[in-house]
Amino acid sequence: MDGFFWGGGLMWPFYFMIFFFFAFVVSIAFWAWMVVDCATRKFKGDVDKIVWILILIFLNLLGAFIYFLAVYIRKENPNPVPQRSRRKRSR
């Protein structure tokens, strides 16, 4: 039995378990990050915040991904004011 698990061909379940453990930790951290962002973000109405928090709670990782795409990466001002050009005006 020497080397049956560590030196033999049955090492893949261990790597499989470690990969899914880290994937689980990263997904929980991402979900918590989106919940905290939603709780601290200022929305136009209180109903929007409540709806997003309910979506995050009931849809878990899918809800966090939807929130990330719909709210987090959206720019605060979708129509920014154009900047002045720095050219000199001719008089």
C-alpha positions in Angstrom: 0.0 0.0 0.0 3.0 2.3 0.0 2.3 5.3 -2.1 -1.3 4.3 -2.9 -2.7 7.8 -2.4 0.2 10.2 -2.5 2.4 8.5 -5.0 -0.2 6.6 -7.0 -2.9 7.6 -9.4 -5.5 8.6 -6.9 -4.3 12.1 -6.3 -6.9 13.7 -8.6 -9.7 13.8 -6.0 -7.5 15.9 -3.7 -6.8 18.4 -6.5 -10.5 18.4 -7.4 -11.4 19.1 -3.8 -8.9 22.0 -3.5 -10.0 23.6 -6.7 -13.7 23.6 -5.7 -12.9 24.8 -2.2 -11.1 27.9 -3.6 -13.9 28.4 -6.2 -16.4 28.3 -3.3 -14.4 30.8 -1.2 -14.0 33.2 -4.2 -17.7 33.0 -5.1 -18.8 33.7 -1.4 -16.4 36.6 -1.3 -17.8 38.0 -4.5 -21.4 37.6 -3.3 -20.6 39.3 0.0 -18.8 42.2 -1.8 -21.9 42.8 -3.9 -24.2 42.7 -0.9 -22.1 45.2 1.0 -21.9 47.4 -2.1 -25.7 47.3 -2.5 -26.3 48.1 1.2 -24.0 51.1 1.1 -24.9 52.5 -2.4 -27.3 55.4 -2.7 -30.2 54.6 -5.0 -32.8 57.0 -6.3 -35.4 55.3 -4.1 -35.5 53.0 -1.1 -37.5 50.4 -3.0 -34.6 49.9 -5.5 -32.3 49.0 -2.7 -34.7 46.6 -1.1 -35.4 44.9 -4.4 -31.7 44.5 -5.2 -31.0 43.1 -1.7 -33.8 40.6 -2.1 -32.4 39.6 -5.5 -29.0 39.1 -4.0 -30.3 37.0 -1.2 -32.6 34.8 -3.2 -30.5 34.3 -6.3 -27.2 34.2 -4.5 -24.3 34.0 -7.0 -26.5 34.6 -10.0 -28.0 37.6 -8.4 -24.6 38.9 -7.5 -23.5 38.6 -11.1 -26.6 40.3 -12.4 -26.1 43.1 -9.9 -22.5 43.4 -11.0 -23.4 43.8 -14.6 -26.5 46.0 -14.1 -25.4 48.3 -11.3 -21.8 48.0 -10.3 -20.0 48.5 -13.6 -22.5 51.0 -14.9 -21.1 54.4 -14.9 -22.6 56.8 -12.4 -23.2 59.4 -15.1 -24.2 57.8 -18.4 -24.2 61.1 -20.3 -21.1 62.9 -19.1 -20.6 66.6 -19.8 -18.0 67.0 -22.6 -14.7 68.4 -21.4 -13.5 71.8 -22.7 -10.8 71.5 -25.4 -7.5 73.0 -24.5 -7.0 74.6 -27.8 -6.4 78.3 -27.9 -9.1 80.3 -29.4 -8.3 82.6 -32.2 -9.3 86.2 -31.6 
